[in-house]
Amino acid sequence: MARLELGQRAERRRSFSPADADQLRHLTGAISLNGHVPEALINALFSDLLGVDLPGRGTNYLKQETEFLRPAPLDVEIIASVEITRLRADKHLVDLSTTCRLEDGTELARGRALVMARDVDGAWG
């Protein structure tokens, strides 16, 4: 993994089907979401990005705040992204902005994440 730097970004593109939403509802007992992507699946995309791409394996998730601006449609590709906004090397902490949008730029959700990247190989040079 490359050294962490301010402004570094990673993104994941994904569409969720009605079957995906039903499976989550079945597993969690959640109520029906009227044909929209469950918010938990959007947050799962952020979690995947943080643990796999940026900062990557060994990341410890400390905090997540997400403001959901509008429902995400099923069977439409959404784009989740994370971007490093602050590095605190002395504490191995990384602050990131999180966004989810449609291809046309319509913002579906935005927020912040705080992670510890102590065990991420090469992160701190």
C-alpha positions, 0 to 999 in steps of 0.5 A: 500500500502507498503512503497515506496522503491528504486528498487520497480517494477510493470509490466503489460502484454498485447497484442493489437489487430488490432481492438484496434489500429483501435479504437484508430485511430477512436477516435483520428483521427490518421493515420494508423500505418502499423500494429503496436501497437500505441505508445499512447497505450504503454504509456497508459500502463505506466500510468495505472501502475503508477496510479493503482500499483506503486505508486498507487491511488492518484498519480499525473503524472507530466512528461513522456519521452519515446524513442520508439526503434522499433514498437510493433507488434499487437497480441503479448504480450508486457510487460510494467514495471516501477521501482522506481529509486529515491525518494524525500520524502521532495517533495513527488516526485518519479522518475521511469524508464519505459520499454516495451519489448517482452517476449524474452527481446527485448526492444521496448521502454524505458524512465522515469516518474516523479510523485507526490505521496503526496496522496498515502496512506502509501507511505511515512510511 
